Amino acid sequence: MIKFFLMVNKQGQTRLSRYYEHVEIHKRTMLEAEVIKNCLSRSKEQCSFIEYKDFKLVYRQYAALFIVVGINETENEMAVYELIHNFVEVLDRYFSRVEKWYVMLNDQEVNDNSHYHLTKTNTHLSFFFQSELDVSFPIMFNLDRVHIILDEMVLNGCIVETNKNRILAPLFVLDKMAES
């Protein structure tokens, strides 16, 4: 079971947090600080799974953004690792329609003449807003959309949906309603 889901920038600022178990606010702050410190201090060569207190941390780094998921010991680490990647791909698909992005994904640059550039690098997606702003800029102003995406994927700490089209369908309906 997933205990919490965090998005954090390299400066250690939490951009999004979702808890699936009750944790008091002051304990959340301490927990986030410790978790962020543990993940940010690790090199890229180290494993993305960390045993921490009575649970495990699974994290992935995308440019200046870290996504950290706390899970219990029975949850499959690789499934959560792939969930993180799927979450980022869904964010990319949705926000590439809204903002101009650079997306990194292995070794060649591909232009699609519209919203973003796709570049491949070590099969890790990395977001770069085209201006010099913080990576999480579109996320900061669209947190409601990010929460909807996360809620479509994870319910009560359990992964319930991974199909990108089904995850994005409610958002596309909301956007269509907002346009009319």
Long-range contacts (C-beta under 8 A, 24 or more apart in sequence): 1-71, 1-72, 1-74, 1-75, 1-157, 1-158, 2-69, 2-70, 2-71, 2-75, 2-80, 2-154, 2-157, 2-158, 2-159, 3-55, 3-70, 3-71, 3-72, 3-157, 4-31, 4-69, 4-70, 5-67, 5-68, 5-69, 5-70, 5-150, 5-154, 6-32, 6-35, 6-36, 6-66, 6-67, 6-68, 6-69, 6-70, 7-65, 7-66, 7-67, 7-68, 7-136, 7-139, 7-146, 8-32, 8-36, 8-39, 8-40, 8-65, 8-66, 8-67, 8-68, 9-64, 9-65, 9-66, 9-134, 9-135, 9-136, 10-40, 10-64, 10-65, 10-66, 12-36, 12-37, 12-40, 15-65, 15-136, 15-139, 15-140, 16-139, 16-143, 16-146, 16-147, 16-150, 18-147, 18-150, 18-154, 20-154, 20-156, 20-157, 21-157, 35-68, 35-70, 36-66, 36-68, 39-66, 39-68, 40-66, 48-81, 49-77, 49-81, 58-84, 59-84, 60-84, 60-85, 60-88, 60-124, 61-124, 62-88, 62-124, 62-125, 62-126, 62-127, 62-135, 63-104, 63-126, 63-127, 63-128, 63-135, 64-134, 64-135, 64-136, 65-127, 65-135, 65-136, 79-159, 80-159, 83-153, 83-154, 83-159, 83-162, 85-125, 86-153, 86-162, 86-164, 87-149, 87-150, 87-153, 88-125, 88-127, 89-125, 89-164, 90-149, 90-153, 90-164, 90-167, 90-168, 91-127, 91-139, 91-146, 91-149, 92-116, 92-125, 92-127, 93-164, 93-168, 94-145, 94-149, 94-168, 94-171, 95-138, 95-139, 95-142, 98-138, 98-142, 99-129, 99-137, 99-138, 100-129, 100-130, 101-127, 101-128, 101-129, 101-130, 101-138, 102-127, 102-128, 102-129, 102-130, 103-127, 103-128, 104-128, 145-171, 148-174
